[in-house]
């Protein structure tokens, strides 16, 4: 299966979900190229961008698991290569 390059944007509204987010990202660590996290204290949220290189099904699985967490939103943008 062909790999895709994508960015998963994650907004964590519930600070208690941070541990679960990190556990999921660790589970998918082999496909992660890099990540950047920004705590936005004025708004009480955290914003994380994760760049991945993997088959579309794995990218969807990661994004879906993140999005199912309470207080977490995740959206994926896939590059057309």
The first five atom37 places (N, CA, C, CB, O) and aatype in JSON, in Angstrom:
{
  "aatype": [20, 20, 20, 20, 20, 20, 20, 20, 20, 20, 20, 20, 20, 20, 20, 20, 20, 20, 20, 20, 20, 20, 20, 20, 20, 20, 20, 20, 20, 20, 20, 20, 20, 20, 20, 20, 20, 20, 20, 20, 20, 20, 20, 20, 20, 20, 20, 20, 20, 20, 20, 20, 20, 20, 20, 20, 20, 20, 20, 20, 20, 20, 20, 20, 20, 20, 20, 20, 20, 20, 20, 20, 20, 20, 20, 20, 20, 20, 20, 20, 20],
  "atom_mask": [
    [1, 1, 1, 1, 1],
    [1, 1, 1, 1, 1],
    [1, 1, 1, 1, 1],
    [1, 1, 1, 1, 1],
    [1, 1, 1, 1, 1],
    [1, 1, 1, 1, 1],
    [1, 1, 1, 1, 1],
    [1, 1, 1, 1, 1],
    [1, 1, 1, 1, 1],
    [1, 1, 1, 1, 1],
    [1, 1, 1, 1, 1],
    [1, 1, 1, 1, 1],
    [1, 1, 1, 1, 1],
    [1, 1, 1, 1, 1],
    [1, 1, 1, 1, 1],
    [1, 1, 1, 1, 1],
    [1, 1, 1, 1, 1],
    [1, 1, 1, 1, 1],
    [1, 1, 1, 1, 1],
    [1, 1, 1, 1, 1],
    [1, 1, 1, 1, 1],
    [1, 1, 1, 1, 1],
    [1, 1, 1, 1, 1],
    [1, 1, 1, 1, 1],
    [1, 1, 1, 1, 1],
    [1, 1, 1, 1, 1],
    [1, 1, 1, 1, 1],
    [1, 1, 1, 1, 1],
    [1, 1, 1, 1, 1],
    [1, 1, 1, 1, 1],
    [1, 1, 1, 1, 1],
    [1, 1, 1, 1, 1],
    [1, 1, 1, 1, 1],
    [1, 1, 1, 1, 1],
    [1, 1, 1, 1, 1],
    [1, 1, 1, 1, 1],
    [1, 1, 1, 1, 1],
    [1, 1, 1, 1, 1],
    [1, 1, 1, 1, 1],
    [1, 1, 1, 1, 1],
    [1, 1, 1, 1, 1],
    [1, 1, 1, 1, 1],
    [1, 1, 1, 1, 1],
    [1, 1, 1, 1, 1],
    [1, 1, 1, 1, 1],
    [1, 1, 1, 1, 1],
    [1, 1, 1, 1, 1],
    [1, 1, 1, 1, 1],
    [1, 1, 1, 1, 1],
    [1, 1, 1, 1, 1],
    [1, 1, 1, 1, 1],
    [1, 1, 1, 1, 1],
    [1, 1, 1, 1, 1],
    [1, 1, 1, 1, 1],
    [1, 1, 1, 1, 1],
    [1, 1, 1, 1, 1],
    [1, 1, 1, 1, 1],
    [1, 1, 1, 1, 1],
    [1, 1, 1, 1, 1],
    [1, 1, 1, 1, 1],
    [1, 1, 1, 1, 1],
    [1, 1, 1, 1, 1],
    [1, 1, 1, 1, 1],
    [1, 1, 1, 1, 1],
    [1, 1, 1, 1, 1],
    [1, 1, 1, 1, 1],
    [1, 1, 1, 1, 1],
    [1, 1, 1, 1, 1],
    [1, 1, 1, 1, 1],
    [1, 1, 1, 1, 1],
    [1, 1, 1, 1, 1],
    [1, 1, 1, 1, 1],
    [1, 1, 1, 1, 1],
    [1, 1, 1, 1, 1],
    [1, 1, 1, 1, 1],
    [1, 1, 1, 1, 1],
    [1, 1, 1, 1, 1],
    [1, 1, 1, 1, 1],
    [1, 1, 1, 1, 1],
    [1, 1, 1, 1, 1],
    [1, 1, 1, 1, 1]
  ],
  "atom_positions": [
    [[0.84, -1.17, 0.0], [0.0, 0.0, 0.0], [0.89, 1.24, 0.0], [-0.96, -0.01, 1.22], [1.92, 1.28, 0.68]],
    [[0.5, 2.24, -0.76], [1.28, 3.47, -0.91], [1.15, 4.37, 0.32], [0.84, 4.22, -2.15], [0.06, 4.57, 0.84]],
    [[2.29, 4.91, 0.77], [2.27, 5.84, 1.89], [1.83, 7.22, 1.44], [3.64, 5.92, 2.54], [2.06, 7.62, 0.3]],
    [[1.19, 7.92, 2.34], [0.77, 9.31, 2.14], [1.47, 10.15, 3.19], [-0.8, 9.46, 2.24], [1.87, 9.66, 4.25]],
    [[1.61, 11.43, 2.89], [2.13, 12.38, 3.87], [0.95, 13.25, 4.29], [3.32, 13.26, 3.29], [0.21, 13.76, 3.45]],
    [[0.79, 13.41, 5.59], [-0.35, 14.17, 6.1], [0.03, 14.92, 7.37], [-1.54, 13.24, 6.38], [1.02, 14.6, 8.04]],
    [[-0.79, 15.93, 7.68], [-0.67, 16.66, 8.93], [-1.97, 16.44, 9.7], [-0.39, 18.19, 8.7], [-3.05, 16.67, 9.18]],
    [[-1.84, 15.99, 10.93], [-3.01, 15.84, 11.79], [-2.98, 16.99, 12.79], [-3.03, 14.45, 12.52], [-2.02, 17.14, 13.55]],
    [[-4.02, 17.8, 12.77], [-4.15, 18.92, 13.7], [-5.04, 18.48, 14.85], [-4.72, 20.2, 12.99], [-6.16, 18.01, 14.64]],
    [[-4.54, 18.65, 16.05], [-5.24, 18.2, 17.25], [-5.44, 19.39, 18.18], [-4.45, 17.06, 17.96], [-4.51, 20.14, 18.46]],
    [[-6.67, 19.56, 18.66], [-6.95, 20.56, 19.67], [-7.46, 19.83, 20.9], [-7.99, 21.63, 19.17], [-8.46, 19.13, 20.86]],
    [[-6.74, 20.02, 22.01], [-7.08, 19.37, 23.27], [-7.74, 20.42, 24.16], [-5.82, 18.74, 23.96], [-7.08, 21.34, 24.65]],
    [[-9.06, 20.26, 24.36], [-9.82, 21.2, 25.2], [-9.87, 20.74, 26.64], [-11.24, 21.37, 24.66], [-10.05, 21.54, 27.56]],
    [[-9.71, 19.44, 26.84], [-9.78, 18.84, 28.17], [-8.38, 18.39, 28.57], [-10.79, 17.63, 28.2], [-7.86, 17.41, 28.04]],
    [[-7.77, 19.11, 29.49], [-6.39, 18.82, 29.9], [-6.22, 17.38, 30.39], [-5.95, 19.78, 30.99], [-5.15, 16.8, 30.25]],
    [[-7.27, 16.81, 30.95], [-7.21, 15.43, 31.44], [-7.03, 14.43, 30.3], [-8.47, 15.09, 32.22], [-6.62, 13.29, 30.54]],
    [[-7.32, 14.82, 29.06], [-7.17, 13.93, 27.91], [-5.73, 13.91, 27.38], [-8.12, 14.34, 26.8], [-5.41, 13.11, 26.51]],
    [[-4.88, 14.77, 27.89], [-3.5, 14.88, 27.39], [-2.74, 13.56, 27.48], [-2.76, 15.95, 28.15], [-2.02, 13.2, 26.56]],
    [[-2.89, 12.87, 28.58], [-2.21, 11.58, 28.75], [-2.64, 10.57, 27.7], [-2.46, 11.02, 30.13], [-1.81, 9.86, 27.14]],
    [[-3.95, 10.51, 27.44], [-4.47, 9.57, 26.44], [-3.99, 9.95, 25.05], [-6.0, 9.54, 26.48], [-3.68, 9.07, 24.24]],
    [[-3.92, 11.24, 24.75], [-3.42, 11.7, 23.45], [-1.97, 11.23, 23.28], [-3.5, 13.26, 23.33], [-1.62, 10.69, 22.23]],
    [[-1.15, 11.44, 24.3], [0.25, 11.02, 24.21], [0.4, 9.52, 24.09], [1.01, 11.51, 25.43], [1.3, 9.04, 23.4]],
    [[-0.45, 8.75, 24.75], [-0.4, 7.29, 24.63], [-0.7, 6.85, 23.2], [-1.4, 6.63, 25.61], [-0.03, 5.96, 22.67]],
    [[-1.71, 7.46, 22.58], [-2.07, 7.11, 21.21], [-0.95, 7.51, 20.25], [-3.39, 7.8, 20.8], [-0.6, 6.73, 19.36]],
    [[-0.39, 8.7, 20.43], [0.72, 9.12, 19.57], [1.91, 8.17, 19.73], [1.13, 10.56, 19.9], [2.59, 7.86, 18.75]],
    [[2.16, 7.72, 20.95], [3.25, 6.77, 21.18], [2.98, 5.44, 20.46], [3.45, 6.53, 22.7], [3.89, 4.82, 19.91]],
    [[1.73, 5.01, 20.48], [1.33, 3.77, 19.81], [1.62, 3.83, 18.3], [-0.16, 3.48, 20.06], [1.95, 2.82, 17.69]],
    [[1.49, 5.02, 17.72], [1.69, 5.21, 16.28], [3.04, 5.87, 15.97], [0.56, 6.05, 15.69], [3.21, 6.44, 14.89]],
    [[3.99, 5.81, 16.89], [5.25, 6.54, 16.77], [6.05, 6.22, 15.51], [6.09, 6.26, 17.96], [6.79, 7.07, 15.03]],
    [[5.92, 5.01, 14.97], [6.7, 4.61, 13.8], [6.36, 5.43, 12.56], [6.48, 3.13, 13.51], [7.19, 5.57, 11.67]],
    [[5.15, 5.97, 12.49], [4.74, 6.72, 11.31], [4.88, 8.23, 11.49], [3.31, 6.39, 10.96], [4.65, 8.99, 10.54]],
    [[5.25, 8.68, 12.68], [5.35, 10.11, 12.96], [6.7, 10.65, 12.51], [5.12, 10.4, 14.45], [7.75, 10.17, 12.94]],
    [[6.64, 11.67, 11.65], [7.85, 12.34, 11.17], [8.27, 13.42, 12.16], [7.62, 12.96, 9.77], [9.46, 13.59, 12.44]],
    [[7.3, 14.13, 12.7], [7.58, 15.18, 13.69], [6.29, 15.71, 14.27], [8.38, 16.32, 13.05], [5.2, 15.48, 13.74]],
    [[6.42, 16.41, 15.38], [5.25, 17.0, 16.01], [5.62, 18.29, 16.71], [4.61, 16.01, 17.01], [6.76, 18.49, 17.14]],
    [[4.63, 19.18, 16.82], [4.82, 20.44, 17.5], [3.6, 20.69, 18.37], [5.05, 21.61, 16.49], [2.47, 20.59, 17.9]],
    [[3.83, 21.0, 19.63], [2.74, 21.28, 20.54], [2.82, 22.7, 21.07], [2.74, 20.28, 21.69], [3.9, 23.19, 21.42]],
    [[1.68, 23.35, 21.12], [1.62, 24.73, 21.62], [0.56, 24.82, 22.71], [1.31, 25.72, 20.46], [-0.63, 24.64, 22.43]],
    [[0.96, 25.1, 23.94], [-0.05, 25.33, 24.98], [-0.59, 26.76, 24.82], [0.55, 25.11, 26.43], [0.18, 27.72, 24.86]],
    [[-1.88, 26.89, 24.65], [-2.5, 28.21, 24.5], [-3.21, 28.5, 25.82], [-3.51, 28.25, 23.26], [-4.42, 28.32, 25.95]],
    [[-2.44, 28.96, 26.77], [-2.92, 29.11, 28.15], [-4.07, 30.11, 28.27], [-1.78, 29.55, 29.04], [-4.97, 29.92, 29.08]],
    [[-4.05, 31.18, 27.47], [-5.12, 32.18, 27.54], [-6.48, 31.58, 27.24], [-4.83, 33.32, 26.58], [-7.5, 32.05, 27.75]],
    [[-6.5, 30.55, 26.41], [-7.75, 29.89, 26.02], [-7.97, 28.57, 26.74], [-7.78, 29.66, 24.53], [-9.05, 27.98, 26.65]],
    [[-6.96, 28.11, 27.46], [-7.09, 26.86, 28.2], [-7.1, 25.63, 27.31], [-8.33, 26.88, 29.02], [-7.73, 24.62, 27.66]],
    [[-6.4, 25.68, 26.17], [-6.34, 24.55, 25.25], [-4.88, 24.29, 24.86], [-7.2, 24.82, 23.98], [-3.99, 25.1, 25.12]],
    [[-4.66, 23.14, 24.24], [-3.37, 22.82, 23.65], [-3.6, 22.48, 22.19], [-2.67, 21.63, 24.4], [-4.59, 21.85, 21.83]],
    [[-2.67, 22.91, 21.34], [-2.76, 22.67, 19.91], [-1.53, 21.86, 19.52], [-2.86, 24.02, 19.09], [-0.4, 22.24, 19.82]],
    [[-1.76, 20.74, 18.84], [-0.67, 19.85, 18.44], [-0.79, 19.6, 16.94], [-0.71, 18.51, 19.23], [-1.86, 19.29, 16.43]],
    [[0.34, 19.75, 16.23], [0.41, 19.39, 14.81], [1.35, 18.19, 14.69], [0.9, 20.59, 13.93], [2.47, 18.22, 15.2]],
    [[0.88, 17.15, 14.01], [1.67, 15.93, 13.86], [1.79, 15.62, 12.37], [1.02, 14.73, 14.62], [0.79, 15.49, 11.67]],
    [[3.04, 15.51, 11.88], [3.29, 15.15, 10.5], [3.54, 13.64, 10.45], [4.5, 15.95, 9.9], [4.36, 13.12, 11.2]],
    [[2.82, 12.96, 9.55], [2.93, 11.5, 9.45], [3.21, 11.09, 8.01], [1.65, 10.82, 9.96], [2.88, 11.8, 7.06]],
    [[3.82, 9.92, 7.86], [4.09, 9.31, 6.56], [3.71, 7.84, 6.71], [5.61, 9.48, 6.11], [4.44, 7.06, 7.31]],
    [[2.54, 7.47, 6.15], [2.01, 6.13, 6.37], [0.9, 5.84, 5.36], [1.48, 5.97, 7.82], [0.46, 6.75, 4.65]],
    [[0.45, 4.6, 5.29], [-0.72, 4.28, 4.47], [-1.95, 5.05, 4.97], [-1.0, 2.76, 4.47], [-2.08, 5.33, 6.16]],
    [[-2.84, 5.38, 4.05], [-4.04, 6.16, 4.4], [-4.85, 5.5, 5.51], [-4.92, 6.33, 3.16], [-5.41, 6.2, 6.36]],
    [[-4.92, 4.18, 5.53], [-5.69, 3.5, 6.56], [-5.11, 3.71, 7.95], [-5.76, 2.01, 6.25], [-5.86, 3.84, 8.92]],
    [[-3.78, 3.76, 8.05], [-3.14, 3.99, 9.35], [-3.33, 5.43, 9.8], [-1.64, 3.65, 9.28], [-3.53, 5.7, 10.99]],
    [[-3.25, 6.36, 8.85], [-3.47, 7.77, 9.18], [-4.9, 7.97, 9.69], [-3.21, 8.68, 7.94], [-5.12, 8.65, 10.69]],
    [[-5.85, 7.36, 9.0], [-7.25, 7.46, 9.43], [-7.47, 6.83, 10.8], [-8.17, 6.78, 8.41], [-8.24, 7.35, 11.61]],
    [[-6.8, 5.73, 11.06], [-6.92, 5.06, 12.35], [-6.41, 5.97, 13.47], [-6.15, 3.73, 12.35], [-7.07, 6.1, 14.5]],
    [[-5.26, 6.58, 13.27], [-4.7, 7.49, 14.27], [-5.63, 8.67, 14.51], [-3.32, 7.99, 13.84], [-5.96, 8.99, 15.65]],
    [[-6.06, 9.31, 13.44], [-6.93, 10.47, 13.56], [-8.26, 10.1, 14.23], [-7.2, 11.08, 12.18], [-8.77, 10.85, 15.07]],
    [[-8.8, 8.95, 13.87], [-10.06, 8.5, 14.45], [-9.96, 8.23, 15.94], [-10.53, 7.26, 13.74], [-10.84, 8.61, 16.7]],
    [[-8.87, 7.57, 16.35], [-8.68, 7.28, 17.78], [-8.55, 8.57, 18.58], [-7.44, 6.4, 18.0], [-9.09, 8.69, 19.68]],
    [[-7.84, 9.54, 18.02], [-7.69, 10.82, 18.71], [-9.03, 11.54, 18.81], [-6.68, 11.7, 17.98], [-9.37, 12.08, 19.86]],
    [[-9.78, 11.54, 17.72], [-11.05, 12.25, 17.68], [-12.12, 11.65, 18.58], [-11.55, 12.28, 16.28], [-13.09, 12.32, 18.93]],
    [[-11.96, 10.39, 18.95], [-12.94, 9.74, 19.82], [-12.75, 10.11, 21.3], [-12.86, 8.25, 19.66], [-13.62, 9.83, 22.12]],
    [[-11.62, 10.71, 21.62], [-11.38, 11.1, 23.01], [-12.24, 12.3, 23.37], [-9.88, 11.42, 23.24], [-12.39, 13.23, 22.58]],
    [[-12.79, 12.28, 24.56], [-13.62, 13.39, 25.02], [-12.77, 14.64, 25.19], [-14.34, 13.04, 26.35], [-11.73, 14.6, 25.85]],
    [[-13.21, 15.75, 24.6], [-12.49, 17.01, 24.71], [-11.34, 17.16, 23.74], [-11.99, 17.17, 26.08], [-10.5, 18.04, 23.9]],
    [[-11.29, 16.27, 22.72], [-10.22, 16.32, 21.73], [-10.83, 16.37, 20.33], [-9.26, 15.1, 21.87], [-11.73, 15.6, 20.01]],
    [[-10.32, 17.29, 19.51], [-10.72, 17.37, 18.1], [-9.5, 17.06, 17.25], [-11.33, 18.78, 17.74], [-8.39, 17.51, 17.57]],
    [[-9.69, 16.29, 16.17], [-8.56, 15.96, 15.29], [-9.05, 16.01, 13.84], [-7.96, 14.55, 15.63], [-10.09, 15.45, 13.5]],
    [[-8.27, 16.69, 13.01], [-8.57, 16.79, 11.58], [-7.28, 16.5, 10.82], [-9.15, 18.2, 11.2], [-6.19, 16.83, 11.27]],
    [[-7.44, 15.88, 9.64], [-6.29, 15.48, 8.84], [-6.3, 16.18, 7.49], [-6.28, 13.95, 8.64], [-7.33, 16.29, 6.83]],
    [[-5.11, 16.65, 7.1], [-4.9, 17.22, 5.78], [-3.84, 16.36, 5.09], [-4.46, 18.72, 5.85], [-2.71, 16.26, 5.57]],
    [[-4.2, 15.75, 3.97], [-3.3, 14.86, 3.25], [-2.74, 15.57, 2.03], [-4.02, 13.56, 2.84], [-3.48, 16.21, 1.28]],
    [[-1.43, 15.46, 1.82], [-0.76, 16.09, 0.7], [-1.04, 15.3, -0.59], [0.75, 16.19, 0.95], [-1.11, 14.08, -0.57]],
    [[-1.2, 16.02, -1.68], [-1.32, 15.38, -2.98], [0.07, 15.3, -3.58], [-2.29, 16.16, -3.92], [0.61, 16.31, -4.04]],
    [[0.66, 14.1, -3.57], [2.01, 13.9, -4.06], [2.0, 13.13, -5.36], [2.84, 13.18, -3.04], [3.07, 12.87, -5.92]]
  ]
}
